[in-house]
Amino acid sequence: MADVAIVGAGPAGYVAAIRAAQLGAEVVLIEKDEVGGVCLNRGCIHTKALLESTKVLSTIRKASDFGISIGKMSLDFQLMMEKTYAIVKRRVAGINYLMKANDIRTTKGTARIAGRNSLEILKENGGKETVEARALIIASGSEPMRPFPGGMTTDEVFQLKAVPNSVLITGLGVIGVELAFMFNALGSTTTLIGESPSILPLEDQEIATHIHRMLEKRGITILTKARILKIDETESGEKALVSAEKEQREMIAEKVLFTDRAPKIKNLGLETIGVRVDNGRVVVDKEMKTNVPHVYAAGDVTGGWLAHVAFAEGVVAAENAMGLQSTIDYNIVPRCIFTNPEMASVGLTEEQAKARNYNIRIGRFPFLANGRASTLREHEGFVKIVAEDKSGEILGVHIIGPRATDLISEAALAIKLEATVEEIANTIHPHPTLSETLREAALDAARKPLHKAK
């Protein structure tokens, strides 16, 4: 009998396997596809690689700003995809190497709970294998949702052979915004729709409003409070019947893309041992424990959608499966959007802080006033710090601008350490760098701005 058996080798599963092995466990990791999960094989790595290609494209288009003249330029979508798949292949190979280096036994197949401590593995060739383990970790990930026939899902979008002339994307969250930006930058006529009253409804509304304007400025049509009722195939493309503001209209696009996903719990056999499921997700506590003492769950299957959270959850699940006492802190989770410019945030939004009855002060600093941003010719965006008024403790940081996804880690650490705006302001930051924008926003919140007029 193994110490730990893990269902799914995505971010939560393979990291849980590594951590359990480090603690001396005999680990069995079961995956029906490639290691790395949706994020690596059909999701975030593809999106970010293609978005990076569009950033290079954008830089080339403004080459004259750098004093460089460039001749005729062309976009080779197939070559972009080949380069992306090469990145994925290297990453998959790297994870497989880590499994071998940590003496983790991987087995390919579809797992189903067969008993209290047993999993039945169905192989591709029709054969079966039984795995016995003292502890089970469910990390089966998520699957795309297609509400009715027609359209494509996020699992299928990266199988495209050419850039569609037009695309209609459903979902106003991170995935929808990133894909809308990507297709628009690649030349597609892009429409983004969703049922919420604004894009990025969970983010600071000042930031969300800025991104909304940024997308519209680039020619992306955005429809809020809207949903697709059905799709019909036509000679001109896919005709979607859209309900928006109590009215119905028909919209035609070459491709319709659904971005919603759901925890992958079907056919896992959770009911066999009574694992609690609520609203389609496996219910866990802060130790990643289910209601069944020796069964844990981590990653998308618990209802979260961030790979870096899945990494952390996998570690916590593995440590508790091996007898340690470990918990996860969801209060400090960076959120990133890889548009151009990028957006990143951590902690409370201004709206959340006010709802919790904090007396707050706000510090802002524009990238337009930052020297490094000037040398990069990337001036759009700003840093916003939300702090408790009396103590100056940082409650939230929100960034839209160049390299925002890298800058946010300093803010996350500051909130983790309960730092104040004065402490950030009194920390020397190198010049000229983008990181100075954080210090300048802190100086603004501390009411002693240097490179910004009062």
N, C-alpha and C positions, 0 to 999 in steps of 0.2 A: 504493500500500500504506500502510495506517495504521501508526502506531507501536504502538498497543495496542488490542486488541479485548477487550471484557469481556462475558462471558455472565452475565446476571443483574443487575438494578438494585435489589437489596436493600441493606441497610446496608453490606455489604462491597463490592458492585459499584459503587454510585453514588459512594461515598467514594473508591474506587480511581480512578474516572474523573476526579473533581475533582483529586485529587493528581497524577495523571499529566498532566492538562492544565496544572496549575500549573508543572510541570517542562518544559513546551513540547511535549508530545506531541500528535499528532493522534490523537484517541480516538474509537472507535466503541463504543457501549453498546447491547447487545441485551437486550430484555426482552419476554416474551410477554404480560404483564399490565400492571399499573400500576407505576410506579417506587415504591420504598419497601419492596418485598418483603413477606414474611409479617408481619413485626413491625408495619409500618404499616397494611397493608391487611386482615389477617385475624388479628392476634395481640395483641402487647403493648400497643399504643395503645388498642385496644378494651377490653382487660381493665382497664387502668389508669384509663381514663375512666369505666367502669362502677363500678369499685371506689371511685373518688372520689365518684361519686354515692351510693354506699352509706355513705361517710363522712359526707356531708352529712346523709343520712337519720339516721345515728346521732347526729349533733350535734343535729338537730331533736328527736329523742326525749328527749334530756337537756337540752332548753332551760331547764327549770326550774332546773337547776344554775347557769345564768347569770342567773337572775332574770327569765326571759322566759316568758310564757304564750302558747301557740300552740293554735289551734283544731284542727278536723278536718284530718288530713293524708292525702294519697293518693299512690300511686306509679303513675306513667305509664310503663310499660316502653317502649312505642313511642316516646314523646318522648325518653326516655333514649337510645335507639338513634339517633334522628334527630340529637340533639346530638352523639353520638359520631361518626356518619358525617360531620357537618359539620367536626369536628376533623380527621378523616382527609382529607377533600377539600382543606382548606386546606394540610395538610402535603404532600400529593401535589403541589399546585400550586407550593408553595415549592421542592420538589426539582426539578420541571421547569424552574422559573425558574433555578435554579442550573446546570442542564445548559446552558441557552442562554447564561447569563452567562459560562460557561467554554468556550464554543464546542465543546461535546461533541455529536457526532452520535449521536442515539438512533434506533434502528430497532426496530419492533415485530414480533415473530415468535419462532419456536422455533429455537434454534441447535443445530447439530450439527457436530462437528469433521469436516471433509472431507479434510484433508491437513495437512501439517506446519505451514503458516502460513495455512490457510484455514478459514473457517466457512461452512456452508451455512445460510441462514436461510429457513425455511418460513413464509410469510405466512398470515394468516387467510383470505385469498381464494384460497389454493391456489398463489399465485405463489411464486417462489424468488428469492433474492438471494445472491450470494457476496461475502464480506468477506475481504480479505487483510490480515494484520497481522504485524508483526515479532515481537510478543509477545502471548500469550494469557493472560487471567486468568479462571479458572473460579470464578464466584460464584453458582452456580445455586440455592443455598439448600437447603431441606429440604421434605419432604412428609409428610403425616400417615400413620400406620400404622393399618390396620384389620385385625386378625388374622383375622376371619371376618365374615360378613354380619350386619347389624344394628348398632344404635348409631349415634353420630355422632362426627365427629372435630373437632379444634380449628379446622379450616378451615370447618366448618359451624355451629359453635355460635353464631356471631354473626349467623346468618340466622334465628334463632328470632324468632317474632312475639309470643310471650308467655312469661312466666316459667313453667317447668314446675312442677307440684305437687311432684314428687320427681325427684331426679337421682342416679344412681350413677356416680361418677367413678373411673376407673382411673389410677393413677400417684401415687406418694407424694412426687414431687419438687416443684419450684417451681411448675410449671404446674398440677398437680393441686391443690396447697394453695391457690393463688390463686383458682382457679375454684370450689373447694369453699367458700371464704370468701365469694366473690361471690354464688353461688347461695343460700347460707344467709342472707346479709344481705338478699337480694331476696325471701325467703320460702319457698324450696324446702326440702323435707325432703331432707337431703343426706347421702350416704354416700360415704366416700373409701376406696378399697382399693388395695393394691399388694403386690408380692411381697417387698419388702425387710422386714427385721425392725423397722424404725422409719420414721417420716416423715423426710424431709430427711436421708438417710443420709450425705451428704457434709458436712453442717454440724456445728458444735460440738454435742455431744450434750446439753449443758446447755440450750442455746438450743432445740434440736429438741424436747426434752422439754417445755419451757415452751410452745412453740407447739402441741404435741400437746394439752396440758391446756387451752390457750386455745380451741382448736377444739372440743374436747369440751364445754367450758363453754358454748359457743354452740349446742350441740345437734347438732353434726356427729358422725356415727358413723364411726369409723376402724377398718378391718380391716387388719392387717399380715399378712405371709406368706400372702397370698390372691391369687387370680387368677380371671378369668372363663374358663370353658371353652366356653360357647356362649350364644347369645341366641335366644330365640323371641319372635315377636310374639303378643300376646294382647289381648283386649278391655280388659284392665286396664292395659296398658302393655307394656313390654319385660321379659320374664322371663329373667333371667340365671342360669345354673348356675355357682355360685361354689365353688371349692375353697379351703378355709381350714383350716389346722392338720390336714391329712390327712382332713378331713371335707368333704362336699359339701352345699350348701344352695341353695335357690332364692330369689332376691331379685327383686322386681318394682319397677320405677321407670318413671315416664313417659318419661324419657330416660336412656340409658346413653351415657357420654362417654369416648372413648379419647383420652389425651393424648400418647401416644408419637409421636415423629417420627423420620424417617430422612433421611440425606443424599440429595439429589436428583441421582442420577447416571445414571438410565436414559435411554437414547437420546441421550446426549451425544456418543457416538462416541469416548470416551476410549481405547478399544482400538485405534482407527485409528492412533494415533501412540504407543501403548504407555504411556500414563499409568498409574502404579501405583495400584491400589485395594486397600485392606485392610479387611476386615470392613465393607464397604459405604461406606467413606469414602475421599476422595482423600488420599493420603499427602503431607505437606509437611514441610519443615524449618522452622527458626526464621526463615528469610528468605522463607517462604511459597512456596518453590520445590518443584516436583514433581521426579520423576526425569528429566523431559524438560527440558533446559536453558532453553528459552524459554517454558515453560508454568508458570504460577503458579496457586494456588488460595487462596481465603479465605472465611471465614464458615461457615455451617452445613454446607456440602458437605465440609468437613474434619473434621466431627464435633463442633464447638463449638456451643453453643446460646445465646450471649449476644450481643445486638446491639452492645453497647459493645466487646466483643472483636472482633466482625466489623468495626467501624469501624477499629480499630487494625490488624487483619490486612490490610484493604484498603489502608491507607496503606503498610504495609511491602511488600506485593506490588507496588504501583505504583512505589514508589521503587526497588526492585530491578529491576523491568522497565525502568526508565529509567537503569540503570547505577549507581545509588547502592548503598551497602552499609548495609542497614538490617535490624535484627532485632527480634523481639518478646519481651517479658518476661512470661511467664505466671505468674510468682510473685506478682504484685501485681494481682489482678483482683477488684474489688469484686463481691459477689454480693448481690442485692436481692430481697426479697419484699414485694409491696405489699398486705399484709393490713392490718388495723386492730387493734392497732398494727402498724407496719411492722417488718421484720427486715432487717438488712444485716450483712455480714461481709467481712473481707479478711484475707489472710494465713493463718497456721496455726491450726487448732483446737487445743484443749488436748490432745486425743488424738493429733493429728499431731505436736505438739511433743514429747510424751513418747515417741512411737514413734521419733523421730529422736534420742533420748537427750539432749535439752536438759534442764538443770536449770531449772525455771521458777518464776516467782511470778505470782500472779493478782491483779488489781485489779478490783473491782466497785463500781458505784454505781447505786442505784435511782432511777428517774424520780420515785418517790414523794417523794423528798427534794429535788427540783429545783423552784425557784420558777416558772420559765416553764411547766413541765408542770402545775403547780397552776393557773396562770391559764388554761391551755387545757383544764383538767379532764380531762387525759389522764395518768394516773399509772402505767399498767401497763408493766412491763418494766424493763430495766436495761442498763448498759454493762459489758462484760467485756473486760479487756485481758490478753493472755497475753504475758509478757516473759521474756527470758533472765535468770536470777537474778543472776549476777555483774555483768554490764554494765548490765542494765536495758533492753537493746535490745528494742523492741517487735516481737514476732513475729506477733501476730494481734490483731484487734479484732472483737468481736461485739456487735451492738446489737439489742435488741428494744424498741421504744418509738416515741413520736411522732417523725416526720420522720427516722427512722433512715436512710432511703435518701439523704437529703441530708447527714446528719452523717458518713457513712462516708468521704467524700472526704478529710477532714482526716486520718483514720486511714490511708488509702492513701498519702497524701503522706508521712506520718510514717514508714511502713515503707519507702517508696522512698528516703527520705533517711537511713535507718538511725537514726532518732531514738530516744531513750531515754525512759522514763517520767518521768525527772527533767526532761527538756527540755520535755515537754508540761506537766508540773506547774508549771514555772517560767514558762510562757507565760500572760500575762494574757488571760482570756476575758471577753467582755462579759456583763454581768448586767442583767436576768435573761434568759438564753437557754438553749436546750436544749444548746448546745455546751459548756456548763459541765460536763455529765455526763462528757464525755471527760476533762476536766482532773481532775475529782474521782475518776474511776476510776484515772487516772494517779497522783494523790496517794495513793490507797489502795495501788496497786502499789509506790509508793515508800516505803510504810510511814509516811506522815505525813498521814493523812486529816484533813480539816477539818470537812466537813458530814456525816460518818459516824462513828459511834462505833467505837472499835477492837474 
